[in-house]
Amino acid sequence: MGAALVAMVAELTIGRPDAAEHEAQLRELRARALVGRDTLLEFAEADAAAYAAVVAARRLPRESETDREKRATAMRTTIVTAAEVPLRTAQMSAEVLEMARDIAPIGNPNAVSDAGVAAHLAAAAIRGALLNVRINLPYLPADEPLLETASATAAHLEQTAIATERAALLVVAGRIKPS
């Protein structure tokens, strides 16, 4: 939704004489936001599929040694995917948050609140996705490379989200006329 709002603000601004100097940037933001929207929709489906795969793996039989080995292999594969997909979601949401920050000062003043809502939504998406990453980390195999990098990446994304959301909302607040 945040990416769709960025695209909408761009669409409502493109072609306005008072935004002519930002036309190229607005068109680029619109195009990137639409790609972000489509990518995040794909990630939402992939996340649901990853969760379903984890549930299915957990339900595999454990009676024989062969069953246990199959289950362990399935669990390893599915839990890695269940951590990777929300991490990619958080990364793409961070890009959307940057787009919301970038459009806030140049977007149609009548739609600046939508840039603020886009910032809130993208920041919430980052935080939510990172919760899903963190809940899966303890289940990753000790030799999984993602285990070494995910925590640092998540911490960086979270700090960036705080700063970028704050920056976007300051611009939005400054552009909303007091009543």
Secondary structure, 3 states (H helix, E strand, C coil): CHHHHHHHHHHHHCCCHHHHHHHHHHHHHHHHHHHHHHHHHHHHHHHHHHHHHHHHHHCCCCCCHHHHHHHHHHHHHHHHHHHHHHHHHHHHHHHHHHHHHHHCCCCCHHHHHHHHHHHHHHHHHHHHHHHHHHHHHHHCCCCCHHHHHHHHHHHHHHHHHHHHHHHHHHHHHHHCCCC
